[in-house]
Amino acid sequence: MNNPDLPHDLDTRRPFTRADAIAAGIDPRLLRGKKFRRIFKGVYISAAVPVSPLHRVEAAVILHPPGAFASHVSAARVYELPVPHFADEHVSVFAAEDRRRRPGIQPHVRPRSSVVGRLRGIRVSMPVPMFIELASMLSLVDLVIVGDALVRRKFLTREDLVAGCRDSADRYAAAALTAAEFVRAGVDSPMETRLRMLIVLAGLPEPRVNLTIRDQHGNVIRRFDLSYPSVKLIVEYDGRQHAEDPGQYESDISRREELDTWGWRIVVVTAKGIFQRPEETLLRVRTALRDRGTSGLPRRLGDAWRAHFPIQQPVRRSS
């Protein structure tokens, strides 16, 4: 709660500027004391409030004149989308003189025709413009992850995303369109997107997303994240630690025995298979596809995946 000694017309639990504090009757010398913490130069919040990523975005926006809005990765944070960590906040304005340069803030100038929305009390880029903005910062795979998440959370459809990127004259629209065309509906997690993109960029057939198997009454009895229904092959990302969960381990054994009965084969991929052994994973998938009778497989894997899946060496603890 706000300190009872402070004016009640300023919510100090949210970011506020020095000018806001003075207008509310707060002695600016108090801002340097223990009751407040500084987020950026000229923007503060109550010291009792842990500063969240959303607070940082809001603080960066309110530093600018009215009309400014969160863009790029800062907008993605407001949408709660999975993006890599970037230290700076990104704010867009409509005039160069409205930019406010501070350490930790990257200002941008956008056309006055830009359509802006509001989410969680913060002005933000709309989904398609934000996706195109992110094309200037993210890799192809990370951008597809964002697109899959936007569609999963129903901010827009894949068709709307593709059309919006195709119709845009922005300099990054072409890169955004390339990523948008890889976006699929029904994707449940970023790691599922990574696995699918690894397979596709290597030149292997694209697996189907979110296949459901129903019983004779139409009830869903199984759902496969990635699969090749024509040859009854499942490619499954597994991020769980079964060794620490005997119940889950036994459940998975039963499930896989059931799949064997139905004639399905499953290739299980863990995080190591994506970040440390991607080529091994691709060879496993290609071998499984070949063994199941898939025709037209490439004799050798393509190399496009290598730029997006650099092998990460495991961190070893010193003894």
Phi and psi in degrees as a GROMACS rama.xvg file:
@    title "Ramachandran Plot"
@    xaxis  label "Phi"
@    yaxis  label "Psi"
@TYPE xy
-67.872  150.545  ASN-2
-63.9621  128.475  ASN-3
-64.7214  -16.5003  PRO-4
-81.3337  -7.28472  ASP-5
-100.768  159.541  LEU-6
-59.4311  149.067  PRO-7
-90.288  -5.64063  HIS-8
-93.7946  11.4373  ASP-9
-129.345  117.695  LEU-10
-83.9395  100.742  ASP-11
-78.2201  -1.57757  THR-12
-80.4436  -9.58462  ARG-13
-117.513  157.31  ARG-14
-57.6335  142.539  PRO-15
-145.026  154.203  PHE-16
-89.1695  167.186  THR-17
-60.7954  -38.8069  ARG-18
-63.7522  -38.4335  ALA-19
-60.7156  -42.9425  ASP-20
-63.1213  -44.6405  ALA-21
-64.2546  -42.185  ILE-22
-63.3476  -28.9427  ALA-23
-86.4086  -0.115437  ALA-24
90.0885  14.3577  GLY-25
-86.4394  129.412  ILE-26
-63.4261  119.738  ASP-27
-58.6505  -20.0623  PRO-28
-66.924  -25.3563  ARG-29
-67.1489  -24.9135  LEU-30
-65.8817  -20.4411  LEU-31
-91.3395  0.274306  ARG-32
-90.9636  -166.297  GLY-33
-80.1634  -10.6958  LYS-34
-79.3369  -15.7375  LYS-35
-133.508  156.768  PHE-36
-124.601  146.028  ARG-37
-91.2428  130.795  ARG-38
-91.0767  -54.3897  ILE-39
-130.187  167.741  PHE-40
-59.0192  118.529  LYS-41
93.5338  -1.13291  GLY-42
-130.125  133.569  VAL-43
-133.692  170.244  TYR-44
-153.681  159.264  ILE-45
-57.5087  137.732  SER-46
-65.0371  -17.0602  ALA-47
-78.9141  -7.89181  ALA-48
-105.146  120.127  VAL-49
-63.8612  132.466  PRO-50
-78.6567  118.097  VAL-51
-95.8112  166.442  SER-52
-55.7858  -36.2466  PRO-53
-66.3846  -36.9211  LEU-54
-62.0546  -40.877  HIS-55
-64.1943  -41.1665  ARG-56
-62.9157  -48.5705  VAL-57
-61.7977  -39.6549  GLU-58
-62.2966  -41.1566  ALA-59
-66.0394  -37.5589  ALA-60
-69.7463  -44.6625  VAL-61
-72.1681  -11.3558  ILE-62
-67.8449  -22.4078  LEU-63
-96.9214  164.895  HIS-64
-62.9782  161.219  PRO-65
-53.0836  141.264  PRO-66
105.796  -19.9215  GLY-67
-66.4395  155.002  ALA-68
-150.088  153.749  PHE-69
-70.9988  136.318  ALA-70
-137.733  178.557  SER-71
53.1214  -135.974  HIS-72
-68.3969  -25.4537  VAL-73
-66.9133  -40.4655  SER-74
-63.2255  -40.1642  ALA-75
-60.9961  -35.1905  ALA-76
-65.8042  -38.5542  ARG-77
-65.1303  -39.1126  VAL-78
-74.6713  -7.94524  TYR-79
60.3014  48.3225  GLU-80
-98.5939  151.897  LEU-81
-78.1954  101.772  PRO-82
-124.762  152.093  VAL-83
-61.3389  162.71  PRO-84
-75.3013  131.122  HIS-85
-128.907  133.151  PHE-86
-70.4787  -35.3093  ALA-87
-85.122  151.939  ASP-88
-95.1203  146.389  GLU-89
-116.35  125.609  HIS-90
-127.937  135.632  VAL-91
-111.069  143.727  SER-92
-132  172.477  VAL-93
-101.799  -5.32993  PHE-94
-140.686  140.099  ALA-95
-58.8531  -34.4987  ALA-96
-72.0893  -9.90922  GLU-97
-88.2282  -4.17827  ASP-98
-69.8324  142.475  ARG-99
-124.001  111.405  ARG-100
-90.4849  124.102  ARG-101
-141.753  152.036  ARG-102
-57.8263  129.888  PRO-103
92.4522  1.63771  GLY-104
-128.614  130.545  ILE-105
-112.044  107.989  GLN-106
-87.8855  149.256  PRO-107
-132.798  153.387  HIS-108
-109.207  123.565  VAL-109
-115.389  157.275  ARG-110
-60.9693  146.84  PRO-111
-65.4949  -15.7949  ARG-112
-80.158  -4.41643  SER-113
-60.9859  134.989  SER-114
-92.1308  128.853  VAL-115
-117.794  141.532  VAL-116
-110.678  -175.889  GLY-117
-136.573  128.803  ARG-118
-143.296  130.914  LEU-119
54.7666  34.722  ARG-120
78.8992  7.99909  GLY-121
-121.706  134.705  ILE-122
-69.7944  130.113  ARG-123
-139.21  157.842  VAL-124
-59.9661  144.85  SER-125
-70.2256  161.29  MET-126
-53.9852  -47.9621  PRO-127
-67.032  -49.5068  VAL-128
-58.0865  -38.0897  PRO-129
-62.4315  -42.713  MET-130
-59.8846  -41.482  PHE-131
-68.5784  -39.5367  ILE-132
-58.6909  -41.6572  GLU-133
-67.2058  -22.7785  LEU-134
-63.6729  -18.9281  ALA-135
-81.9277  -8.56033  SER-136
-125.09  -31.1952  MET-137
-103.134  156.824  LEU-138
-72.7084  167.724  SER-139
-56.0787  -48.0087  LEU-140
-65.5107  -44.2985  VAL-141
-63.9711  -32.9419  ASP-142
-71.7254  -37.9126  LEU-143
-64.7559  -37.0881  VAL-144
-58.0101  -44.5944  ILE-145
-62.0814  -44.7735  VAL-146
-61.8036  -44.1568  GLY-147
-59.7313  -40.3748  ASP-148
-68.3666  -40.2144  ALA-149
-58.7467  -43.2641  LEU-150
-70.9605  -42.5467  VAL-151
-60.1518  -37.8374  ARG-152
-90.4416  8.78374  ARG-153
62.7032  31.8904  LYS-154
-73.8799  -25.9465  PHE-155
-168.981  171.357  LEU-156
-95.4208  163.323  THR-157
-59.4244  -40.9158  ARG-158
-62.8972  -40.5656  GLU-159
-65.4049  -38.3115  ASP-160
-65.9266  -46.5939  LEU-161
-62.1435  -45.97  VAL-162
-63.9917  -41.2048  ALA-163
-63.8551  -39.6514  GLY-164
-69.4297  -38.0098  CYS-165
-67.0612  -33.8233  ARG-166
-86.019  -12.3818  ASP-167
-77.4371  145.433  SER-168
-98.8759  6.26732  ALA-169
-61.4579  148.665  ASP-170
-64.1938  -23.6585  ARG-171
-100.386  8.6198  TYR-172
-64.6907  -36.2068  ALA-173
-65.2293  -43.414  ALA-174
-65.0932  -39.1767  ALA-175
-64.6262  -39.3783  ALA-176
-64.1247  -40.9247  LEU-177
-56.4402  -45.197  THR-178
-69.3816  -41.9871  ALA-179
-59.2573  -34.4128  ALA-180
-69.8149  -16.3967  GLU-181
-89.9863  -10.5894  PHE-182
-69.0727  140.945  VAL-183
-132.614  149.894  ARG-184
-80.9206  149.377  ALA-185
86.8003  9.30127  GLY-186
-80.1399  130.905  VAL-187
-93.1209  -22.2751  ASP-188
-154.417  156.592  SER-189
-59.1409  -36.5865  PRO-190
-68.6948  -32.4216  MET-191
-63.705  -41.0887  GLU-192
-62.8423  -44.5519  THR-193
-59.3108  -44.6567  ARG-194
-63.9497  -43.9361  LEU-195
-61.8038  -43.7458  ARG-196
-67.5883  -35.2322  MET-197
-58.7045  -46.6461  LEU-198
-63.6526  -47.0937  ILE-199
-67.9957  -43.2426  VAL-200
-68.4282  -17.9818  LEU-201
-84.8211  -2.13429  ALA-202
89.5634  8.76094  GLY-203
-84.3185  159.406  LEU-204
-57.9429  143.957  PRO-205
-75.1902  128.583  GLU-206
-72.6411  153.9  PRO-207
-75.9752  142.176  ARG-208
-96.6094  133.471  VAL-209
61.2318  51.0184  ASN-210
-77.0728  133.95  LEU-211
-112.553  138.37  THR-212
-107.905  128.345  ILE-213
-116.565  153.659  ARG-214
-84.0242  -175.253  ASP-215
-64.8433  -16.3167  GLN-216
-97.2913  2.1065  HIS-217
88.4173  4.89402  GLY-218
-81.0999  138.18  ASN-219
-72.1624  123.066  VAL-220
-112.071  -20.1787  ILE-221
-150.819  146.927  ARG-222
-134.906  129.178  ARG-223
-110.843  125.011  PHE-224
-62.0017  -50.3752  ASP-225
-132.277  130.931  LEU-226
-157.874  164.679  SER-227
-121.55  87.0238  TYR-228
-57.975  -34.193  PRO-229
-65.383  -24.8996  SER-230
-118.444  11.6003  VAL-231
51.423  55.0151  LYS-232
-121.977  131.919  LEU-233
-112.48  135.581  ILE-234
-116.403  116.907  VAL-235
-124.283  127.849  GLU-236
-83.6277  131.228  TYR-237
-125.641  108.986  ASP-238
-103.241  8.32199  GLY-239
-88.6995  156.702  ARG-240
-102.026  86.7512  GLN-241
-66.4515  -29.205  HIS-242
-60.8339  -25.0029  ALA-243
-95.2156  2.63311  GLU-244
-139.289  83.2322  ASP-245
-58.177  -35.7481  PRO-246
-62.6639  -44.341  GLY-247
-65.947  -38.586  GLN-248
-60.1742  -46.1823  TYR-249
-65.4138  -37.9464  GLU-250
-61.8207  -40.7841  SER-251
-67.8325  -34.8143  ASP-252
-61.7025  -45.2345  ILE-253
-62.449  -41.2896  SER-254
-63.0042  -43.4328  ARG-255
-71.2333  -32.3869  ARG-256
-65.2937  -37.8893  GLU-257
-63.7726  -41.5226  GLU-258
-63.6  -37.6233  LEU-259
-60.7161  -40.7914  ASP-260
-61.9518  -37.9923  THR-261
-79.9629  -7.40546  TRP-262
89.142  14.9518  GLY-263
-93.4143  146.698  TRP-264
-111.057  145.082  ARG-265
-125.059  133.814  ILE-266
-109.785  115.168  VAL-267
-97.1027  130.5  VAL-268
-121.039  131.144  VAL-269
-103.696  179.168  THR-270
-59.3761  -37.5744  ALA-271
-60.0792  -35.0193  LYS-272
-70.1232  -13.7588  GLY-273
-103.245  -43.3762  ILE-274
-94.3724  -27.1666  PHE-275
-115.01  -28.4786  GLN-276
-133.152  52.4027  ARG-277
-63.6483  -37.7991  PRO-278
-67.5135  -37.9335  GLU-279
-61.0674  -41.1609  GLU-280
-61.84  -44.6977  THR-281
-62.6038  -40.1938  LEU-282
-66.2295  -37.414  LEU-283
-63.0285  -43.4967  ARG-284
-67.0052  -44.5388  VAL-285
-61.9492  -42.2686  ARG-286
-62.3469  -42.6834  THR-287
-63.8977  -42.1717  ALA-288
-62.0958  -43.2467  LEU-289
-63.8027  -45.3909  ARG-290
-63.8488  -27.5515  ASP-291
-87.058  1.23428  ARG-292
93.1433  17.8455  GLY-293
-71.0053  130.587  THR-294
-97.7554  161.843  SER-295
76.7777  17.6239  GLY-296
-71.6622  145.246  LEU-297
-67.1112  144.789  PRO-298
-66.2988  -33.3869  ARG-299
-135.332  152.883  ARG-300
-68.1601  145.257  LEU-301
-71.2383  167.26  GLY-302
-105.385  -0.336564  ASP-303
-61.8266  -29.0425  ALA-304
-66.4387  -26.5266  TRP-305
-62.1263  -35.259  ARG-306
-68.5296  -22.0588  ALA-307
-107.034  -8.7307  HIS-308
-131.531  63.6109  PHE-309
-64.0511  138.924  PRO-310
-70.5425  126.127  ILE-311
-98.9015  123.436  GLN-312
-77.3632  137.212  GLN-313
-64.0531  144.469  PRO-314
-80.4651  123.872  VAL-315
-102.784  132.814  ARG-316
-78.7427  138.061  ARG-317
-74.4093  145.171  SER-318
